[in-house]
Amino acid sequence: MERSRQLILPPSGTPLRERLDVWFVRNRLEICVRAEVEEAGLLRALGGAGRGVFPARAALSAKVEDRGPA
């Protein structure tokens, strides 16, 4: 059985979170939200520490891409 990834997402009710929630439903994805974080720097810090996967702008992809198992 594949281990599901835990997500670090913006809080419910924010525009980005609403778009993500719609995308999850459209793609029939069951998600596990580990944390809801407003501050982008904290979001990246938690993700970078291996605490979960988080959404990032395409412009930041080189800085935040998966670098293998933590």
N, C-alpha and C positions, 0 to 999 in steps of 0.2 A: 504494500500500500504506500502510495506517495504521500509524503508529509506536506501538508498545506502551508503556505507562507502566511505569516502573520503580517497584517498591514498597520502602518502608522498613517493616519489620515487627518485631514483638516476636520474640525468639528462639524457635526450635523447642522444643517441649516445654512452653511456658507455656500456661495455659488459653485466653487470648485467641487465641494463634497456632493452637492446635488447632482452635478454633471456626472461625477464618478458613480454615484448610486444608480443613476439611470443606465449607465454603461454596464455596470455589473449585472443588472436585471436583464438588459437586452442580450447579454452574452451568457446568461444563465450561470453566472459564477456565484458560488457560495463563498463568502469571505469571512475571515476571522480578524476583527479589528482589535489590535493589541492596545492601541492608544489613539486618542484624538488630541492633536496638537495644533495650536494657532500659529505659533512662531516658526517661520521657515527655517531659521538656524537650528532650532531645537529638533525639528523634524529631520534635518540632514544629520545632526549629531547622533540621534537615536538610531537612524538607519545605518549610518557609518559604523556604529558600534555593534551592528548585527542584531539590533532589537526588533527589526522588521523591515518590510519593504514599504517604500513611500513614493508618491507621485512627484515627479520633477519636470520642469520645463525641458524641452529638447535642447535648448541652449546650454543647459547644465549637465547634459548626459555624460560627457567625457569626465567630469569631476565625480559623478556619483554612480557610474556603472558598476555592476556586480564584478567583484574581483576574485570570485571563487568562494568556497566554503570558509566560514569564519572559524 
